[in-house]
Amino acid sequence: MPVVSLPRTYPKLCALHPPRMIKSQSGYEQASKLTKELDAQSTKLTKDQKEFLTLLRHLIGRYEEKTPTLSIFSKSWLMNTS
């Protein structure tokens, strides 16, 4: 995966992807994509990026709990990326 330049501060990350409860498949996909981009840079994350990543994982997990039709693969991927 190519390295994507992501905001380094919490307010700028929130501007890029406002932290809200995920209520749709498209919201889930957007949050998952950003999570994967942050994970790709996991050794270089700022404190703000780490906190934002933790929040995204929480929001994704909540959505997955309420959406039983999600694949087992997507749920296991999220659990193995901490």
N, C-alpha and C positions, 0 to 999 in steps of 0.2 A: 504494500500500500504506500503511495507517495506521501511524503510528509506534508501536511497541511499547516499553514500558518494560522494558528488560533489565537484569539485574544488571551492575554496573560493575567488580566485582572477580573475579579468577580463581576463588577458592574458591566464590563464590556462583554463578558460571556452571557450575562443575563440579557443584554441588548441583542446579542446574536440569537439566543434561544431562551425566551422568557420561561423561567421555571414554573410550570403549571402542571396540574394533574393531567395525565394523558387520558383522553377520552375517545380517541379514534385510532384506526390502524395507521393513518398517515402521520399522526403525532407520534405514535410509537416508532415508526420507521425513522422519522427525523431525529428523535432522541437516541435511538440505537445507533444511527450513523455518527452522530456527534460523540457518543460514548466510544465507539470504535476508533474514531480519529484521536481522541484523547488517550485512549489505551495505547495507540501506536507510538505515542511520545511519553509513555509512562515514566521513563527514567529521567525525564527533563521537565516534569510538570512543576509549576509554581504551587505554592500553598493554596492560592485561590482556585487554580485549575483542579487540584486534588479535591477540594471541598465541593466544587461544582460537579465533578465526576461522581462523587459519592451521592449527591442529591439526585443526579440523573439516574443512577442505578436504583435508588430508592423508588423514584417515580415509575421507572420501567417495571420494577418488581411488583409494585402495587397494581399496575395495569395488567400484568401477566396473571396475577392472582384472580383478577376479576374477569379474565378472558380465557376460559378453559380450552378454546379452540387453537390457541397458539401451539406451535410445534414444541415437542420436548427438546429439540435441538436448540431453539432460541433461548429457552429457559436455562438449559445447561451451559450455554455459552456465557450468559450473564453471570452465572454463579462462579464460573471458572476464571473470570477476569479480575478478581479482586486483588 
